[in-house]
Amino acid sequence: MTALRVCIVAPSLDIVGGQAVVAQRLMQHLAGDADLALSFLPHNPRLPGALRALQRVKYVRTIATSVAYLASLVRELPRHDVIHVFSASYWSFLLAPAPAVLLGRLFGKRVLLNYRSGEADDHLTRWRWLAPAVMRRASLIVVPSNYLVDVFARHGLAATSIVNFVDVGELPYRERGPLRPLFLSNRNFAPHYNVACVLRAFRRIQDARPDARLVVAGDGEEREALHALARELGLRHVDFVGQVTPRAMSALYDAADVYLNAPTIDNMPNSIIESFAAGLPVVSTSAGGIPYIVTHERTGLLVAPGDHGMLADAALRLLDDAELSQRLAQAARREVLEKYTWAAARLRWRSAYAGGTP
């Protein structure tokens, strides 16, 4: 039997983010299927030799990388049966997923558009002619949550959900007793992830619990502003650890006792599911698709986006109520084992590649 040739087109781990992590995790698990032949084509290819210097120059970097990416699409896509394209929104959509979708269809291939951005509603509204026209060229639109299924339906696009999964065995799980005031935030430093709200909440937490500590993992365009805000707020015991690899992230989950998350726009963050798997109680804003995976008072605590006071109050509530924190963490762990494992996702991906209904 001839193996189905699948090309996964996604960011490489040179850009540590949700798409890159999910793509690499998916490839690792599918590699064991003898009837699949997998290859990886990065959105952000490294230029060879001396040409790599071009990727260190602003603006020139975008042009040089885009030319190399388009050349790799033309060279590689004809060799495959299925093109699995990871997608974000706005200009990223135009530069990376759109060419892969259009060229894939031009070459007569089955194309899966795996759209993963919590900004989908705004993207489809602002780009209401261009984005849907490209998306309709895909053989199938796959999204990681029913939240995005609903968003796409409002814009006249059919999508199917295959949820993110976690490697439960690779995340240390422990039951936490009375919680220590040890907090973790690990979203990248982009405006819509609103790490500033976490810092402001931590100021209030630290006023109540002077021994509180916060680890902030991530990087991005707001790095300097967030460091300045921490100084302005007079925060103590805040450790900015920078960008952290997925393997190193498991130790940070294990060391923390409460996970804080404060986006204004979001979809289905892996970090929440990973916190569930690690037994780490979650306090988050209710942005976007988060209420589709966190049930308030059952698997976590949800507060209104942008309200750092409510975020702090919810975190302090967990510290003060050991029974509540333990109940939430146990229910969240059960949720992961029921819904977010590779066993639950594998058959759906295989069906999507083969042309069936996931």
C-alpha positions in Angstrom: 0.0 0.0 0.0 1.4 3.4 -1.0 1.8 5.8 1.9 -0.2 9.0 1.8 2.2 11.9 1.4 1.4 14.7 3.7 3.2 18.1 3.8 2.7 20.1 7.0 3.2 23.8 6.3 3.7 25.8 9.6 6.1 28.0 11.5 9.2 26.3 12.7 10.3 26.4 16.3 12.6 29.3 15.4 9.4 31.2 16.4 8.2 29.6 19.6 4.4 29.9 19.6 1.3 27.9 19.6 1.3 27.0 15.9 4.9 25.8 15.9 4.4 23.8 19.0 1.2 22.1 17.8 2.7 21.4 14.4 5.8 19.7 15.9 3.7 17.8 18.4 1.4 16.5 15.6 4.3 15.4 13.4 5.9 13.5 16.3 2.8 11.5 16.9 1.9 10.9 13.3 5.5 9.7 12.5 4.6 6.3 13.9 1.9 5.7 11.2 3.5 3.5 8.5 0.9 4.5 5.9 1.7 8.2 6.1 4.8 9.9 4.7 5.3 13.2 6.4 7.4 16.2 5.6 7.6 19.7 7.0 7.8 23.0 5.2 8.4 26.0 7.4 6.7 29.4 6.9 10.0 30.9 8.0 12.8 29.0 6.2 16.3 29.8 7.1 18.3 31.1 4.1 21.5 29.2 3.3 25.0 30.4 4.0 25.8 34.1 3.7 22.2 34.9 2.6 21.1 34.3 6.2 22.4 37.7 7.0 19.5 39.2 5.1 17.1 37.7 7.7 18.7 39.9 10.4 17.7 43.2 8.5 14.2 44.6 9.2 12.0 44.7 6.1 14.6 42.9 4.0 14.0 39.9 6.3 10.3 39.7 5.2 11.1 40.0 1.5 13.9 37.5 1.6 12.1 34.9 3.7 8.9 35.3 1.6 10.8 34.6 -1.7 12.5 31.6 -0.2 9.1 30.3 1.2 7.4 30.7 -2.2 10.2 28.9 -3.9 10.0 26.0 -1.4 6.2 25.8 -2.0 6.6 25.5 -5.8 9.3 22.9 -5.4 7.7 20.7 -2.7 3.9 20.8 -3.0 3.7 18.8 -6.3 5.4 15.9 -4.5 2.6 15.5 -1.9 -1.0 14.3 -1.8 -2.2 16.4 1.1 -1.1 19.9 2.1 -1.8 20.7 5.8 -1.5 24.5 6.2 -1.3 26.1 9.6 -2.8 29.6 9.7 -2.9 32.8 11.8 -4.7 36.0 10.7 -4.2 39.3 9.0 -0.9 39.9 7.2 0.5 36.6 8.5 -2.5 34.9 6.7 -1.7 36.7 3.4 2.1 36.0 3.6 2.1 32.3 4.6 -1.2 30.3 4.5 -2.7 32.0 1.4 0.1 31.1 -1.0 0.2 27.5 0.3 -3.6 27.1 -0.1 -3.7 28.6 -3.6 -0.7 26.8 -4.9 -1.8 23.5 -3.4 -5.1 23.7 -5.2 -3.4 24.8 -8.4 -1.4 21.6 -8.2 -4.6 19.6 -7.6 -3.8 18.6 -4.0 -6.1 18.1 -1.1 -5.5 21.2 1.1 -6.4 21.4 4.8 -6.4 25.0 6.2 -5.8 24.7 9.9 -6.9 28.1 11.2 -5.8 28.8 14.8 -6.2 32.5 15.5 -8.6 33.9 18.1 -8.8 37.0 16.0 -10.8 35.2 13.3 -14.0 37.3 13.7 -12.2 40.6 13.3 -10.0 39.2 10.5 -13.0 37.9 8.5 -14.9 41.1 9.1 -12.0 43.4 8.0 -10.9 41.2 5.1 -14.4 40.1 4.2 -13.6 39.8 0.4 -10.1 38.4 0.3 -9.8 36.0 3.3 -13.0 34.0 2.7 -12.2 33.8 -1.0 -8.9 32.1 -0.2 -10.4 29.9 2.5 -13.1 28.6 0.2 -10.3 27.2 -2.0 -9.3 24.9 0.8 -10.6 21.3 0.7 -11.4 21.5 4.4 -11.1 24.2 7.1 -10.0 22.7 10.4 -10.1 24.8 13.7 -9.1 23.8 17.2 -12.4 24.7 19.0 -16.1 24.9 18.6 -15.8 28.6 19.3 -14.1 29.1 15.9 -16.6 26.7 14.2 -19.3 29.2 15.4 -17.3 32.2 14.3 -16.7 30.8 10.8 -20.4 29.9 10.5 -21.4 33.5 11.1 -19.2 34.4 8.1 -20.7 31.7 5.8 -17.8 29.3 6.1 -18.0 25.7 7.1 -15.3 24.5 9.5 -14.8 21.4 11.6 -13.1 21.2 15.0 -10.2 18.9 15.9 -9.1 20.0 19.4 -5.6 20.5 20.6 -4.1 17.6 22.5 -1.4 17.3 25.2 1.2 14.7 25.9 -0.1 13.9 29.4 2.8 11.6 30.2 5.3 14.4 29.5 3.7 16.9 31.9 4.5 16.2 35.6 1.2 16.0 37.5 0.9 16.7 41.1 -2.0 17.4 43.4 -1.6 20.7 45.2 -2.7 21.0 48.8 -3.2 24.4 50.3 -1.8 26.5 47.5 1.4 28.5 47.9 1.4 32.0 46.3 3.5 30.8 43.3 2.1 32.1 40.0 2.8 31.4 36.4 2.1 33.4 33.2 3.4 32.1 29.9 1.7 34.0 27.0 3.8 35.8 24.4 4.2 39.6 24.8 1.6 40.7 22.2 -1.0 43.3 23.1 -4.0 40.9 22.8 -2.5 38.5 25.4 -2.5 41.4 27.9 0.3 40.3 30.1 0.2 43.8 31.6 -3.1 42.8 33.2 -1.4 39.9 34.9 1.3 42.3 36.3 -1.4 44.7 37.6 -3.3 41.8 39.2 0.0 40.6 40.8 0.5 44.0 42.3 -2.8 43.5 44.2 -2.0 39.9 45.0 1.4 41.0 46.5 -0.3 43.6 48.6 -2.3 40.8 50.2 0.4 38.2 50.1 3.9 39.9 50.3 5.5 36.5 49.8 3.9 35.9 46.4 6.1 35.1 43.4 5.4 35.3 39.7 7.2 33.6 36.8 6.6 35.3 33.5 7.6 33.2 30.5 7.4 34.7 27.0 8.8 37.4 24.7 7.6 39.7 22.0 7.0 43.3 21.0 5.9 44.5 24.4 9.0 43.2 26.3 10.4 46.6 27.2 7.0 48.0 28.1 6.2 45.1 30.4 9.6 45.3 32.2 9.0 49.0 32.7 5.5 48.4 34.0 6.9 45.9 36.6 9.3 48.5 37.8 6.6 51.2 37.8 4.3 49.0 39.9 7.2 48.2 42.3 6.8 44.5 41.9 9.0 42.1 43.8 9.7 38.5 43.2 8.9 38.7 39.5 11.1 36.5 37.3 11.0 37.3 33.5 12.5 34.1 32.1 12.1 34.9 28.4 11.1 32.5 25.7 10.9 28.9 27.0 10.9 25.7 24.9 8.0 23.3 25.2 10.2 20.8 26.9 11.4 23.3 29.5 7.9 24.6 30.0 6.8 21.4 31.9 9.1 22.3 34.8 7.5 25.7 35.1 4.1 24.2 35.3 5.2 21.8 37.9 6.9 24.5 40.0 3.8 26.9 40.1 0.6 26.6 42.1 -1.7 29.0 40.2 -1.8 29.7 36.4 -2.8 33.3 35.5 -4.0 34.2 32.0 -5.5 37.6 30.9 -6.0 37.9 27.1 -8.5 40.2 25.5 -8.7 38.0 22.4 -8.0 34.3 22.3 -9.1 31.0 20.9 -8.0 27.7 22.5 -4.7 28.3 24.3 -2.6 25.2 24.8 -1.3 26.6 28.0 -4.6 26.2 29.7 -4.9 22.6 28.7 -1.4 21.9 29.7 -2.1 23.5 33.1 -5.1 21.2 33.4 -2.9 18.2 32.7 -0.3 19.3 35.3 -2.9 19.8 38.0 -2.3 23.6 38.0 -5.4 25.6 39.0 -6.4 28.1 36.3 -7.6 31.7 36.7 -8.3 33.3 33.3 -10.2 36.0 31.5 -13.2 34.8 29.5 -11.9 36.1 26.2 -12.9 34.4 22.9 -13.0 30.7 23.0 -11.7 30.2 26.6 -15.2 29.6 28.0 -15.5 26.7 25.6 -12.7 24.9 27.4 -12.9 26.4 31.0 -16.1 26.1 32.8 -16.4 28.7 35.5 -16.4 27.2 39.0 -16.0 23.7 37.6 -12.6 23.5 35.9 -11.3 27.0 36.6 -12.2 30.6 37.5 -13.1 33.1 34.8 -13.2 36.8 35.0 -14.1 39.7 32.6 -11.3 40.6 30.1 -9.3 43.6 31.2 -10.3 43.5 34.8 -7.1 43.0 36.8 -8.9 43.5 40.1 -11.2 40.6 39.4 -8.2 38.5 38.3 -6.4 39.2 41.5 -9.5 38.5 43.6 -10.1 35.1 41.9 -6.4 34.2 42.5 -6.5 35.1 46.1 -9.8 33.2 46.5 -7.9 30.0 45.4 -5.2 30.6 47.9 -7.7 31.0 50.7 -9.9 28.0 49.7 -8.0 24.7 49.5 -11.2 22.7 48.9 -12.1 24.8 45.9 -8.7 24.8 44.3 -8.4 21.0 44.6 -11.9 20.4 43.2 -11.2 22.6 40.2 -7.9 21.0 39.5 -9.2 17.5 39.7 -12.2 18.3 37.4 -9.8 19.9 34.9 -7.5 16.9 34.9 -10.5 14.6 34.2 -11.4 16.9 31.3 -8.0 16.5 29.7 -8.0 12.8 30.0 -11.5 12.6 28.4 -11.1 15.2 25.6 -7.5 16.4 24.9 -5.3 13.3 24.4 -3.7 12.0 21.3 -6.0 9.0 21.2 -9.0 11.4 20.9 -7.4 13.4 18.1 -5.5 10.8 16.0 -8.5 9.3 14.1 -9.9 12.7 13.3 -6.7 13.8 11.7 -6.4 10.6 9.8 -9.9 11.0 8.5 -9.3 14.6 7.5 -6.2 13.6 5.5 -8.0 10.7 3.7 -10.9 12.9 2.6 -13.5 11.8 5.1 -15.4 13.7 7.8 -13.3 14.1 11.0 
